[in-house]
Amino acid sequence: MTGARPASRHAGTRVLVVLMSLVLTACVTRVVQLNARYNAQQAVREADRLMRHGHEDSARVLYAQAAAAANSVLESETLTPAEQLRWRYLGGRAVAYAADCVEAQRVLGDALDAGRLPALDELEGRIAFAACLLREGHVSEGRGQLQAFDTARFAALPRETAHDARQRLTLWTMRLLLHENDDEAVDVMHGAFGAPPRAWEPNAALYDAVQRERVVGPLVHAVRQARDTLAMMHAIAELDTITIASARVARLREGTDRLQLLLGTTDPSGAAAYHAGDVAMDMLGNPHVALALWVDASRRYPDSPLVAGLLWRASLLPIADAAAVRDTLLARFPQSPEAARTRGDTAPADSPAAREQEELLRSRWELMERALAEQRASARTPDDG
């Protein structure tokens, strides 16, 4: 009897250890799951913010990250039907804005067709899908997505919310129609806002938006699709002939001023090229030119401390050519923090090298801003008397 007690105590200890291990595993798993949810939601919020400010290419990178995180939630968690539908919507909307229409159809299509999403979620999902289809040139399919939305659902929404949602649907419908028939787009505008034909005054701002899209849209598209810096600059020069006020044109011109100053600088540190790529992508909306600038700088300045960073930024761009740059980064700099991030490993948040790079980039940007301010001051005409 007495000899059995130690064994009994050991057995109890082993059971306790097993239970504690199970609890710890469950806690770790839950933390990982919550982290995936948080990452997805944060990426979507930031991507939406970038999209609202016109940074479509940068937003697509974040939407792709959000889609991957949402997919992780769907695959690794046991969800209720309502939760599963919500995460399919979030992931599908993100992947649509990331410009993967095939995957968007797979993830988002069933959720939209089921008719079980809240009205605003369904509308935003269809708009995201339509935007993806428009980007790939499938205009009629994009229109079909918007037409499939039952506008009777607006009646259940608060008045102001319903008004904003209806206007958003109308504007996206016009954007698609402008690629097929301008007159029909104008008819839609009048039908939606109750104005009689040719009575422009009540809807002057909206009519101007239609005209800007018709005139400016093709040129902006040419800027964003140019395959090299020279072709992009030629397209931007065409915009100088446009007199219609447009925030997009103003932003392109501002980006052009910055790009020309940066490209006119001989900078072996690579910082000017680093910023030039940022301007090409974020202000001019052209990932092809951004990639060309970053990859070219990595070759011209092989001793720059920014080389791995240049390749890493290029590898994140939402275009097919970025995959080859990713392979180059991993082959040339396998021990770098940038390679670690690419592999999904933990990278040090701060280091002397990182601080040196940050200082290089900060000082180069400040030089460019001072030069831009001086350029604008010299171009200003002094006031008379």
Steps between C-alpha positions, in 0.01 A plus 500: 500500500768746604711416195214599267475857622801643312379340177157647563653841559708472181194397303311801634788729409510360147127558458540857625788562258293364210204717597721807530653425159155471346390828658820673384457364147140618494607847620776527240262386226243757606760777503606405147137502387430839657820635344385384155166673549666820620748500210222454245284779644794741535616434144149560364463828690836630381437382142159673498668820621761482222229428242298804611807718447568359154798275588350202320820303440618529860151406617506185286810375681321535835180348364700193396637472854149538644368230268773258613423572867126455445566170323706390801203571727268300274735203485623484859193586707167334567253772409125536523322535164459874563870542582601296199286717274650817649858382450427382148372851427805669654744270324314510169470879498872530581606256228276682249671831573832314481401440133462120510156463342512119475567462872244772577237301311589188699499666842247779457265368234301259720475753782352760265264263323369352824333831584582459869749786535389831655401751232809721529735200505338360188523838325869546592576144395338551161679833449835336583428216257389747232821702552705185450311408183532855365876490557518184287280650228186294576269801509169323430567242772577785740173668414325169558635489855358845576169429329459185712475711815137537612456873560185426701740412782579870540156545660612318816799733552504835685418785263848655476670162474261398223565827313878458516480135395268579210732776379800267524319239292404764244853637466647153451229419245595816309868415519431168329261655249759756398702216353206410272264792441542853635143603423363210700718601794350849491150349482576293808616812679175682425285200581665451835476865604166585345624769264335549159713444189757776432425672831860497614486766770350294786769236453791710375755341733399150401493587130851645533609174659366310199676732259828476691481123492431504126783741415758438769439129559673369185808716560526400865470139390786554253719644777433203726552236231820640346777240507792740545579848628521659152158372394350611830644850467359524147153411630532756781598766243169431326321587824651849484258573216199427724335810646226318695566526873577156638653394830650198325674718240629733772641203691666361188665834429621528859640148478670584171676799656635280779599219265694731269696648792583155637600355163716804427713419805815289497470313828717186548323434832190398303275717719387721211404194295323352803282811530454523123346153501269602783387806305449294182279254685317711758458831317509390136343158551748308284651185657686411177708819515551460876639151446727616218640784713565282805653209310718731289628677814582166664723421201661844464578539869587146619687635807208708625360400841156537342539229233314229691229753585465603136455138394259432785279796406502386136410143603180625669359671192169358369635399158626171358861619462530540877535123547839496325621785719395303808720213385792739444463645849503156664802390292714814547411592857376185675607625847347846469196617701323554166553136403375393843179701448459350154526148643255590777769477770536744789727792407663740748291815541802724557875487444790738425472409131127574499559837667769585242261420217223706658733797530609469136139495383394786728783731395448432129126570524567827684746606228239430234229694688731803539587489130130477411415797723778708340383398152145610574612824665711595195208424267263724697430840342552788748193707579483836323579806714 
